[in-house]
Amino acid sequence: MDYTTLTLFAREGTEPETIPITSLYEVLQALPDRRRGQGERYSLALIVFFVVLAKLAGEKTMSGATEWIRHRGASLAQRFRLRREDMPCQTTYSHVLAMVDGKRLDELLRAFFVRWEAQSRCGDEPSRLQTPQGQADHAHLAIDGKAIRATSSQPQPVHQLSCYEVATGIVLWHCNVQEKENEISALRPFLTPGNVEGRILTLDAMHTQRTLCAQVHRLEGDYILIAKDNQPTLREDIADLLEDRRPDRRRWQEAETWNKGHGRLEHRHITCSPDLNDWFGKQWEGIEQVFRLERTVCILTTNQLRHEVVYGLSSLSMRQAPPARMLSLIRAHWAIENRLHHRRDVSLGEDACQTRTGPVPALLAQLNSTVLSLMDRAGVGNVARQMRYFDAHLEQALNLVLTGSCSVY
């Protein structure tokens, strides 16, 4: 994958221009605007920019974002050289956001954040991107779905699938699961050489399917999958081997970790074996090992214990991914829940937002991911605290979106 160039189009049909690496506002201007020019007061890029700016300052609803922008109309009009200080109404935001091409937005944001992250790592030395560590930083992709709860009462609730680059925190793409399909069929078009080659994909048990394993392996990627009740025979065969105390264990390997934090003590123990590779090889293409992962969690305040055993398979050989690395990769998968979905719900109030107009809820979810990526790139540790800082210091929020730098509180 090329992390060194970013050439975009300002408008459809115009000559390409090089976008400043860290200016999100310039990138948004490459979005196609399908509105008629008649009566257009605000550009599509400016509308989307205002929504991102309000979200950076902690506004969780469209009505709140609208009012927040209006209260700062004079400053924003001066900064962007607008003819009037009147800011858009809520209906305008909903109408314009409904016309945004979500797929094109994903493409632009992916290129923007990948280029920014690459520039921050290598500066004027692109060769650093080709180092083993540079490639490893982009290897692990966690894929998971999330329901947009505000649409749960709609005839067709929005369920969005996301691909999260674990090491960098970049969301590479979003995909809305359409009517009469599920995550499995929605994921299929995204399994392309550019998305899979050289990557390690971790997914939940729903995606433990023979066709996915075959496709990922043929595209020269790797997978780590969990076997649960949707694949009962697979699960039982792995369990029969790894729970049996009598077989030859000379090729088996084990590792364990202890972690204490957030009021709990967690013990994780994994056993890996290549002994089923021949047995599963024809059905589960590329398989190199199976594993048994045991988790025990003790809640320190109550001494309550939680115990779980899961089984899985991977196309990574035991040389590529010994047990200690398997433990790390499986645990790292949960970054998509903890650092993306959870923060979108808690810090950005995604589930509480009541906007239901057409494609707008899904687009707002994309913008929530954008806000978190901006925070990560700026080195923000506490999103809620930084939002309060941006609310009090408009200029710092503008600096982040316009130049890619700001003060971190």
Contacts in CASP RR format, 6 or more apart in sequence:
PFRMAT RR
TARGET T0000
AUTHOR 0000-0000-0000
METHOD contacts of the structure
MODEL  1
MDYTTLTLFAREGTEPETIPITSLYEVLQALPDRRRGQGERYSLALIVFF
VVLAKLAGEKTMSGATEWIRHRGASLAQRFRLRREDMPCQTTYSHVLAMV
DGKRLDELLRAFFVRWEAQSRCGDEPSRLQTPQGQADHAHLAIDGKAIRA
TSSQPQPVHQLSCYEVATGIVLWHCNVQEKENEISALRPFLTPGNVEGRI
LTLDAMHTQRTLCAQVHRLEGDYILIAKDNQPTLREDIADLLEDRRPDRR
RWQEAETWNKGHGRLEHRHITCSPDLNDWFGKQWEGIEQVFRLERTVCIL
TTNQLRHEVVYGLSSLSMRQAPPARMLSLIRAHWAIENRLHHRRDVSLGE
DACQTRTGPVPALLAQLNSTVLSLMDRAGVGNVARQMRYFDAHLEQALNL
VLTGSCSVY
1 114 0 8 1.000
1 138 0 8 1.000
1 194 0 8 1.000
3 114 0 8 1.000
3 115 0 8 1.000
3 117 0 8 1.000
3 118 0 8 1.000
3 126 0 8 1.000
3 129 0 8 1.000
3 138 0 8 1.000
4 115 0 8 1.000
4 118 0 8 1.000
4 126 0 8 1.000
4 129 0 8 1.000
5 115 0 8 1.000
6 18 0 8 1.000
6 19 0 8 1.000
6 21 0 8 1.000
6 111 0 8 1.000
6 112 0 8 1.000
6 115 0 8 1.000
7 16 0 8 1.000
7 17 0 8 1.000
7 18 0 8 1.000
7 19 0 8 1.000
8 16 0 8 1.000
8 17 0 8 1.000
8 19 0 8 1.000
8 27 0 8 1.000
8 30 0 8 1.000
8 108 0 8 1.000
8 111 0 8 1.000
9 15 0 8 1.000
9 16 0 8 1.000
9 17 0 8 1.000
9 30 0 8 1.000
10 17 0 8 1.000
10 29 0 8 1.000
10 30 0 8 1.000
11 29 0 8 1.000
11 30 0 8 1.000
11 32 0 8 1.000
11 33 0 8 1.000
12 32 0 8 1.000
19 26 0 8 1.000
19 27 0 8 1.000
19 30 0 8 1.000
19 112 0 8 1.000
20 26 0 8 1.000
21 115 0 8 1.000
21 116 0 8 1.000
21 119 0 8 1.000
22 116 0 8 1.000
22 119 0 8 1.000
22 403 0 8 1.000
22 404 0 8 1.000
22 405 0 8 1.000
23 401 0 8 1.000
23 402 0 8 1.000
23 403 0 8 1.000
23 404 0 8 1.000
24 49 0 8 1.000
24 52 0 8 1.000
24 112 0 8 1.000
24 370 0 8 1.000
24 374 0 8 1.000
24 401 0 8 1.000
24 402 0 8 1.000
24 404 0 8 1.000
25 45 0 8 1.000
25 49 0 8 1.000
25 401 0 8 1.000
25 402 0 8 1.000
27 108 0 8 1.000
27 109 0 8 1.000
27 111 0 8 1.000
27 112 0 8 1.000
28 44 0 8 1.000
28 45 0 8 1.000
28 48 0 8 1.000
28 49 0 8 1.000
28 108 0 8 1.000
29 43 0 8 1.000
29 45 0 8 1.000
30 108 0 8 1.000
31 44 0 8 1.000
31 45 0 8 1.000
31 48 0 8 1.000
31 100 0 8 1.000
31 101 0 8 1.000
31 104 0 8 1.000
31 105 0 8 1.000
31 108 0 8 1.000
32 101 0 8 1.000
32 104 0 8 1.000
33 43 0 8 1.000
33 44 0 8 1.000
33 45 0 8 1.000
33 99 0 8 1.000
34 99 0 8 1.000
35 44 0 8 1.000
35 96 0 8 1.000
35 99 0 8 1.000
41 84 0 8 1.000
41 88 0 8 1.000
42 82 0 8 1.000
42 88 0 8 1.000
42 92 0 8 1.000
42 96 0 8 1.000
44 96 0 8 1.000
44 99 0 8 1.000
44 100 0 8 1.000
46 80 0 8 1.000
47 88 0 8 1.000
47 92 0 8 1.000
47 93 0 8 1.000
47 96 0 8 1.000
47 97 0 8 1.000
48 96 0 8 1.000
48 97 0 8 1.000
48 100 0 8 1.000
48 105 0 8 1.000
48 367 0 8 1.000
49 401 0 8 1.000
50 65 0 8 1.000
50 69 0 8 1.000
50 76 0 8 1.000
50 87 0 8 1.000
50 88 0 8 1.000
50 93 0 8 1.000
51 65 0 8 1.000
51 93 0 8 1.000
51 97 0 8 1.000
51 364 0 8 1.000
51 367 0 8 1.000
52 367 0 8 1.000
52 370 0 8 1.000
52 371 0 8 1.000
52 374 0 8 1.000
52 401 0 8 1.000
53 69 0 8 1.000
53 397 0 8 1.000
53 398 0 8 1.000
53 401 0 8 1.000
54 64 0 8 1.000
54 65 0 8 1.000
54 68 0 8 1.000
54 69 0 8 1.000
55 65 0 8 1.000
55 348 0 8 1.000
55 367 0 8 1.000
55 368 0 8 1.000
55 371 0 8 1.000
56 371 0 8 1.000
56 374 0 8 1.000
56 387 0 8 1.000
56 390 0 8 1.000
56 397 0 8 1.000
56 400 0 8 1.000
56 401 0 8 1.000
57 68 0 8 1.000
57 387 0 8 1.000
57 390 0 8 1.000
57 391 0 8 1.000
57 394 0 8 1.000
57 397 0 8 1.000
58 348 0 8 1.000
58 387 0 8 1.000
58 388 0 8 1.000
58 390 0 8 1.000
58 391 0 8 1.000
59 65 0 8 1.000
59 68 0 8 1.000
60 348 0 8 1.000
60 349 0 8 1.000
60 350 0 8 1.000
60 352 0 8 1.000
60 353 0 8 1.000
61 352 0 8 1.000
61 353 0 8 1.000
61 354 0 8 1.000
61 355 0 8 1.000
62 90 0 8 1.000
62 93 0 8 1.000
62 94 0 8 1.000
62 353 0 8 1.000
62 355 0 8 1.000
62 364 0 8 1.000
63 90 0 8 1.000
65 93 0 8 1.000
66 87 0 8 1.000
66 88 0 8 1.000
66 89 0 8 1.000
66 90 0 8 1.000
66 93 0 8 1.000
68 391 0 8 1.000
69 76 0 8 1.000
69 87 0 8 1.000
69 88 0 8 1.000
70 87 0 8 1.000
72 394 0 8 1.000
73 85 0 8 1.000
73 86 0 8 1.000
73 87 0 8 1.000
74 85 0 8 1.000
75 394 0 8 1.000
76 82 0 8 1.000
76 87 0 8 1.000
77 83 0 8 1.000
77 84 0 8 1.000
77 85 0 8 1.000
79 398 0 8 1.000
88 96 0 8 1.000
94 355 0 8 1.000
94 357 0 8 1.000
94 360 0 8 1.000
97 359 0 8 1.000
97 360 0 8 1.000
97 363 0 8 1.000
97 364 0 8 1.000
98 357 0 8 1.000
98 358 0 8 1.000
98 359 0 8 1.000
98 360 0 8 1.000
98 363 0 8 1.000
100 359 0 8 1.000
100 363 0 8 1.000
102 174 0 8 1.000
102 359 0 8 1.000
102 362 0 8 1.000
102 363 0 8 1.000
102 366 0 8 1.000
105 363 0 8 1.000
105 366 0 8 1.000
106 172 0 8 1.000
106 173 0 8 1.000
106 174 0 8 1.000
106 366 0 8 1.000
109 171 0 8 1.000
109 366 0 8 1.000
109 370 0 8 1.000
109 373 0 8 1.000
110 170 0 8 1.000
110 171 0 8 1.000
110 172 0 8 1.000
110 173 0 8 1.000
113 168 0 8 1.000
113 170 0 8 1.000
113 373 0 8 1.000
113 377 0 8 1.000
114 170 0 8 1.000
116 377 0 8 1.000
116 404 0 8 1.000
117 168 0 8 1.000
117 170 0 8 1.000
117 377 0 8 1.000
118 126 0 8 1.000
118 129 0 8 1.000
120 377 0 8 1.000
121 128 0 8 1.000
121 129 0 8 1.000
121 134 0 8 1.000
121 137 0 8 1.000
122 128 0 8 1.000
122 129 0 8 1.000
128 134 0 8 1.000
129 135 0 8 1.000
135 198 0 8 1.000
136 167 0 8 1.000
137 167 0 8 1.000
137 168 0 8 1.000
138 165 0 8 1.000
138 167 0 8 1.000
138 168 0 8 1.000
138 199 0 8 1.000
139 167 0 8 1.000
139 198 0 8 1.000
139 199 0 8 1.000
139 200 0 8 1.000
140 165 0 8 1.000
140 166 0 8 1.000
140 167 0 8 1.000
140 199 0 8 1.000
140 200 0 8 1.000
140 202 0 8 1.000
140 329 0 8 1.000
140 332 0 8 1.000
141 163 0 8 1.000
141 164 0 8 1.000
141 165 0 8 1.000
141 166 0 8 1.000
141 172 0 8 1.000
141 195 0 8 1.000
141 199 0 8 1.000
141 200 0 8 1.000
141 201 0 8 1.000
141 202 0 8 1.000
142 163 0 8 1.000
142 164 0 8 1.000
142 166 0 8 1.000
142 202 0 8 1.000
142 203 0 8 1.000
142 332 0 8 1.000
142 333 0 8 1.000
142 334 0 8 1.000
142 335 0 8 1.000
142 336 0 8 1.000
143 161 0 8 1.000
143 162 0 8 1.000
143 163 0 8 1.000
143 164 0 8 1.000
143 187 0 8 1.000
143 201 0 8 1.000
143 202 0 8 1.000
143 203 0 8 1.000
143 207 0 8 1.000
143 336 0 8 1.000
144 161 0 8 1.000
144 162 0 8 1.000
144 164 0 8 1.000
144 203 0 8 1.000
144 204 0 8 1.000
144 336 0 8 1.000
144 337 0 8 1.000
144 341 0 8 1.000
145 159 0 8 1.000
145 160 0 8 1.000
145 161 0 8 1.000
145 162 0 8 1.000
145 177 0 8 1.000
145 183 0 8 1.000
145 341 0 8 1.000
146 159 0 8 1.000
146 160 0 8 1.000
146 162 0 8 1.000
146 341 0 8 1.000
146 344 0 8 1.000
146 365 0 8 1.000
147 157 0 8 1.000
147 158 0 8 1.000
147 159 0 8 1.000
147 160 0 8 1.000
148 157 0 8 1.000
148 158 0 8 1.000
148 159 0 8 1.000
148 160 0 8 1.000
148 350 0 8 1.000
148 351 0 8 1.000
148 361 0 8 1.000
148 362 0 8 1.000
148 365 0 8 1.000
149 350 0 8 1.000
149 351 0 8 1.000
150 350 0 8 1.000
150 351 0 8 1.000
150 352 0 8 1.000
150 353 0 8 1.000
150 354 0 8 1.000
150 355 0 8 1.000
150 356 0 8 1.000
150 361 0 8 1.000
151 157 0 8 1.000
151 158 0 8 1.000
151 356 0 8 1.000
151 361 0 8 1.000
154 356 0 8 1.000
156 179 0 8 1.000
158 176 0 8 1.000
158 361 0 8 1.000
158 362 0 8 1.000
158 365 0 8 1.000
159 176 0 8 1.000
159 177 0 8 1.000
159 183 0 8 1.000
160 174 0 8 1.000
160 175 0 8 1.000
160 176 0 8 1.000
160 177 0 8 1.000
160 362 0 8 1.000
160 365 0 8 1.000
161 174 0 8 1.000
161 175 0 8 1.000
161 176 0 8 1.000
161 177 0 8 1.000
161 183 0 8 1.000
161 186 0 8 1.000
161 187 0 8 1.000
162 171 0 8 1.000
162 173 0 8 1.000
162 174 0 8 1.000
162 175 0 8 1.000
162 336 0 8 1.000
162 340 0 8 1.000
162 341 0 8 1.000
162 369 0 8 1.000
163 171 0 8 1.000
163 172 0 8 1.000
163 173 0 8 1.000
163 174 0 8 1.000
163 190 0 8 1.000
163 195 0 8 1.000
164 170 0 8 1.000
164 171 0 8 1.000
164 172 0 8 1.000
164 335 0 8 1.000
164 336 0 8 1.000
164 339 0 8 1.000
164 340 0 8 1.000
165 171 0 8 1.000
165 172 0 8 1.000
166 332 0 8 1.000
166 333 0 8 1.000
166 335 0 8 1.000
166 336 0 8 1.000
168 376 0 8 1.000
169 335 0 8 1.000
169 339 0 8 1.000
169 340 0 8 1.000
169 372 0 8 1.000
169 373 0 8 1.000
169 376 0 8 1.000
170 373 0 8 1.000
171 340 0 8 1.000
171 369 0 8 1.000
171 370 0 8 1.000
171 373 0 8 1.000
172 195 0 8 1.000
173 190 0 8 1.000
173 195 0 8 1.000
174 362 0 8 1.000
174 365 0 8 1.000
174 366 0 8 1.000
174 369 0 8 1.000
175 186 0 8 1.000
175 187 0 8 1.000
175 190 0 8 1.000
176 186 0 8 1.000
176 359 0 8 1.000
176 362 0 8 1.000
177 183 0 8 1.000
177 186 0 8 1.000
178 186 0 8 1.000
182 206 0 8 1.000
183 206 0 8 1.000
183 207 0 8 1.000
184 206 0 8 1.000
184 207 0 8 1.000
184 209 0 8 1.000
184 212 0 8 1.000
187 207 0 8 1.000
187 212 0 8 1.000
188 215 0 8 1.000
191 212 0 8 1.000
191 215 0 8 1.000
191 216 0 8 1.000
191 219 0 8 1.000
192 219 0 8 1.000
193 219 0 8 1.000
193 220 0 8 1.000
196 215 0 8 1.000
196 216 0 8 1.000
196 219 0 8 1.000
196 220 0 8 1.000
196 221 0 8 1.000
197 219 0 8 1.000
197 220 0 8 1.000
197 221 0 8 1.000
198 220 0 8 1.000
198 221 0 8 1.000
198 222 0 8 1.000
199 221 0 8 1.000
199 222 0 8 1.000
200 221 0 8 1.000
200 222 0 8 1.000
200 223 0 8 1.000
200 224 0 8 1.000
200 316 0 8 1.000
200 329 0 8 1.000
201 216 0 8 1.000
201 221 0 8 1.000
201 222 0 8 1.000
201 223 0 8 1.000
201 224 0 8 1.000
202 223 0 8 1.000
202 224 0 8 1.000
202 225 0 8 1.000
202 329 0 8 1.000
202 330 0 8 1.000
202 332 0 8 1.000
202 333 0 8 1.000
203 212 0 8 1.000
203 223 0 8 1.000
203 225 0 8 1.000
204 226 0 8 1.000
205 225 0 8 1.000
205 226 0 8 1.000
205 227 0 8 1.000
205 228 0 8 1.000
205 229 0 8 1.000
205 230 0 8 1.000
205 231 0 8 1.000
206 230 0 8 1.000
207 225 0 8 1.000
208 225 0 8 1.000
208 226 0 8 1.000
208 227 0 8 1.000
208 228 0 8 1.000
208 230 0 8 1.000
208 231 0 8 1.000
208 234 0 8 1.000
208 312 0 8 1.000
208 313 0 8 1.000
210 283 0 8 1.000
210 284 0 8 1.000
210 285 0 8 1.000
212 223 0 8 1.000
212 225 0 8 1.000
213 223 0 8 1.000
213 225 0 8 1.000
213 284 0 8 1.000
213 285 0 8 1.000
213 286 0 8 1.000
213 287 0 8 1.000
213 315 0 8 1.000
214 285 0 8 1.000
216 222 0 8 1.000
216 223 0 8 1.000
216 315 0 8 1.000
217 223 0 8 1.000
217 285 0 8 1.000
217 286 0 8 1.000
217 315 0 8 1.000
218 285 0 8 1.000
221 315 0 8 1.000
222 314 0 8 1.000
222 315 0 8 1.000
222 316 0 8 1.000
222 320 0 8 1.000
223 314 0 8 1.000
223 315 0 8 1.000
224 312 0 8 1.000
224 313 0 8 1.000
224 314 0 8 1.000
224 316 0 8 1.000
224 326 0 8 1.000
224 329 0 8 1.000
224 330 0 8 1.000
224 333 0 8 1.000
225 312 0 8 1.000
225 313 0 8 1.000
225 314 0 8 1.000
226 310 0 8 1.000
226 311 0 8 1.000
226 312 0 8 1.000
227 234 0 8 1.000
227 235 0 8 1.000
227 238 0 8 1.000
227 310 0 8 1.000
227 311 0 8 1.000
227 312 0 8 1.000
227 313 0 8 1.000
228 235 0 8 1.000
228 310 0 8 1.000
229 235 0 8 1.000
234 280 0 8 1.000
234 284 0 8 1.000
234 313 0 8 1.000
235 311 0 8 1.000
237 276 0 8 1.000
237 279 0 8 1.000
237 280 0 8 1.000
238 276 0 8 1.000
238 290 0 8 1.000
238 292 0 8 1.000
238 311 0 8 1.000
238 312 0 8 1.000
238 313 0 8 1.000
239 292 0 8 1.000
239 311 0 8 1.000
241 247 0 8 1.000
241 273 0 8 1.000
241 275 0 8 1.000
241 276 0 8 1.000
241 290 0 8 1.000
242 271 0 8 1.000
242 273 0 8 1.000
242 290 0 8 1.000
242 291 0 8 1.000
242 292 0 8 1.000
242 311 0 8 1.000
243 292 0 8 1.000
247 275 0 8 1.000
248 275 0 8 1.000
249 273 0 8 1.000
251 273 0 8 1.000
251 274 0 8 1.000
251 275 0 8 1.000
252 271 0 8 1.000
252 272 0 8 1.000
252 273 0 8 1.000
252 275 0 8 1.000
253 271 0 8 1.000
253 272 0 8 1.000
253 273 0 8 1.000
253 318 0 8 1.000
253 322 0 8 1.000
253 323 0 8 1.000
254 269 0 8 1.000
254 270 0 8 1.000
254 271 0 8 1.000
254 272 0 8 1.000
254 323 0 8 1.000
255 269 0 8 1.000
255 270 0 8 1.000
255 322 0 8 1.000
255 323 0 8 1.000
255 324 0 8 1.000
255 326 0 8 1.000
255 327 0 8 1.000
256 267 0 8 1.000
256 268 0 8 1.000
256 269 0 8 1.000
256 270 0 8 1.000
256 327 0 8 1.000
257 266 0 8 1.000
257 267 0 8 1.000
257 268 0 8 1.000
257 327 0 8 1.000
258 265 0 8 1.000
258 266 0 8 1.000
258 267 0 8 1.000
259 265 0 8 1.000
259 266 0 8 1.000
259 268 0 8 1.000
260 266 0 8 1.000
263 299 0 8 1.000
263 300 0 8 1.000
263 301 0 8 1.000
264 297 0 8 1.000
264 298 0 8 1.000
264 299 0 8 1.000
264 300 0 8 1.000
265 297 0 8 1.000
265 298 0 8 1.000
265 300 0 8 1.000
266 295 0 8 1.000
266 296 0 8 1.000
266 297 0 8 1.000
266 298 0 8 1.000
267 295 0 8 1.000
267 296 0 8 1.000
267 297 0 8 1.000
268 293 0 8 1.000
268 294 0 8 1.000
268 295 0 8 1.000
268 327 0 8 1.000
268 331 0 8 1.000
269 293 0 8 1.000
269 294 0 8 1.000
270 291 0 8 1.000
270 292 0 8 1.000
270 293 0 8 1.000
270 294 0 8 1.000
270 323 0 8 1.000
270 326 0 8 1.000
270 327 0 8 1.000
270 330 0 8 1.000
271 291 0 8 1.000
271 292 0 8 1.000
271 323 0 8 1.000
272 289 0 8 1.000
272 290 0 8 1.000
272 291 0 8 1.000
272 318 0 8 1.000
272 322 0 8 1.000
272 323 0 8 1.000
272 326 0 8 1.000
273 289 0 8 1.000
273 290 0 8 1.000
273 291 0 8 1.000
274 288 0 8 1.000
274 289 0 8 1.000
274 290 0 8 1.000
274 317 0 8 1.000
274 318 0 8 1.000
275 290 0 8 1.000
276 287 0 8 1.000
276 290 0 8 1.000
277 287 0 8 1.000
277 288 0 8 1.000
277 289 0 8 1.000
280 287 0 8 1.000
280 290 0 8 1.000
280 313 0 8 1.000
281 287 0 8 1.000
284 313 0 8 1.000
286 315 0 8 1.000
287 313 0 8 1.000
287 314 0 8 1.000
287 315 0 8 1.000
288 314 0 8 1.000
288 315 0 8 1.000
288 316 0 8 1.000
288 317 0 8 1.000
288 318 0 8 1.000
288 320 0 8 1.000
289 313 0 8 1.000
289 314 0 8 1.000
289 316 0 8 1.000
289 317 0 8 1.000
289 318 0 8 1.000
289 321 0 8 1.000
289 326 0 8 1.000
290 311 0 8 1.000
290 312 0 8 1.000
290 313 0 8 1.000
290 314 0 8 1.000
291 311 0 8 1.000
291 312 0 8 1.000
291 313 0 8 1.000
291 314 0 8 1.000
291 323 0 8 1.000
291 326 0 8 1.000
292 309 0 8 1.000
292 310 0 8 1.000
292 311 0 8 1.000
292 312 0 8 1.000
293 309 0 8 1.000
293 310 0 8 1.000
293 311 0 8 1.000
293 312 0 8 1.000
293 327 0 8 1.000
293 330 0 8 1.000
294 307 0 8 1.000
294 308 0 8 1.000
294 309 0 8 1.000
295 306 0 8 1.000
295 307 0 8 1.000
295 308 0 8 1.000
295 309 0 8 1.000
295 310 0 8 1.000
296 305 0 8 1.000
296 306 0 8 1.000
296 307 0 8 1.000
297 305 0 8 1.000
297 306 0 8 1.000
297 307 0 8 1.000
298 304 0 8 1.000
298 305 0 8 1.000
299 305 0 8 1.000
299 306 0 8 1.000
314 321 0 8 1.000
314 326 0 8 1.000
316 326 0 8 1.000
321 329 0 8 1.000
339 372 0 8 1.000
340 369 0 8 1.000
340 372 0 8 1.000
343 372 0 8 1.000
343 383 0 8 1.000
344 350 0 8 1.000
344 365 0 8 1.000
344 368 0 8 1.000
344 369 0 8 1.000
344 372 0 8 1.000
345 351 0 8 1.000
347 372 0 8 1.000
347 383 0 8 1.000
347 384 0 8 1.000
347 387 0 8 1.000
348 368 0 8 1.000
348 371 0 8 1.000
348 372 0 8 1.000
350 364 0 8 1.000
350 365 0 8 1.000
350 368 0 8 1.000
353 361 0 8 1.000
353 364 0 8 1.000
355 361 0 8 1.000
355 364 0 8 1.000
372 383 0 8 1.000
374 400 0 8 1.000
374 401 0 8 1.000
374 404 0 8 1.000
375 381 0 8 1.000
375 383 0 8 1.000
375 386 0 8 1.000
377 404 0 8 1.000
378 400 0 8 1.000
378 404 0 8 1.000
378 405 0 8 1.000
378 406 0 8 1.000
378 408 0 8 1.000
379 408 0 8 1.000
380 386 0 8 1.000
380 408 0 8 1.000
381 408 0 8 1.000
385 409 0 8 1.000
386 408 0 8 1.000
386 409 0 8 1.000
388 409 0 8 1.000
389 396 0 8 1.000
389 407 0 8 1.000
389 409 0 8 1.000
390 396 0 8 1.000
390 397 0 8 1.000
390 400 0 8 1.000
390 406 0 8 1.000
393 407 0 8 1.000
396 406 0 8 1.000
396 407 0 8 1.000
397 406 0 8 1.000
399 405 0 8 1.000
399 406 0 8 1.000
400 406 0 8 1.000
END
